[in-house]
Amino acid sequence: MEKSATRQDYCSLSFVLKFSLFFALNVGGAVGWWLGDYGDIWTALLGSAAGSVVGICLVWRYREYFGG
């Protein structure tokens, strides 16, 4: 039986990874908002959410690829 993740497991992420996720979340959200702003407010909101998800996915892929 697999052990479920504990608080210690989540807190063990390095500072660099946490900062990278924070940065990617904000930059992705800003780019998504900027691209979605050509429509209405709902398009900008959905674009921001999608941009944030893409930013986070890119950081995790980068981390897996380089073994960080």
N, C-alpha and C positions, 0 to 999 in steps of 0.2 A: 504494500500500500504506500502510495506516495505521500510525502510530508507536504502539508499545505504551507504556503509562504507566510512567514511571520513578519512582524514589524522590523526585526533586526535585518531580515533579508532586504527589505525595501530601503532601510537606512544605510545599507552598506554600499550604495551607489557612490561612485567617486564624485568629488566636487566638479571636475571637468565635465563629466557626463550630465550632471544636473544643470550646469550652466549651459551646456550645448543644447539640451532639451528646452530650457527656458528661452534661449536665443532663437532657436528654430521655431518654437511656438509663436513667438511675437513677430518675427520676420515673416513667417508663412501667413500668419493672420493679417498682417498689414498688406502684404502683396495681394492676398485674396480679397481684402476689402477694397483695395485700389482698383483691381480688375472688376469687381462686382459693382463698383460705384457708378458704372456707366448705365446700369439699370436703375432699379429703385432700392429702397432700404433693405428689403427682404433678400434681394439678390446679393447685396453687399454683405449681409449677415451670413448667408449660406456660403458665399465665397470666402469669407474670413474663417469660418469653421473648417471648410475644406482645405484651405491653405495651412491652417494649424495642423491638421491631421497629416498632410503631406510633409510638412516640416518635421514632425515627430517621426514619421516613418523613415525619412531620409537619414535622420540621426541614428536610428536603430539599425538600418541597413549598413551604414558606414561603420558602426561599432562592430557588427557581426563580420563584416568583410575584413577589417583590420584587427580583429580579435581583441578589442579594447574592453 
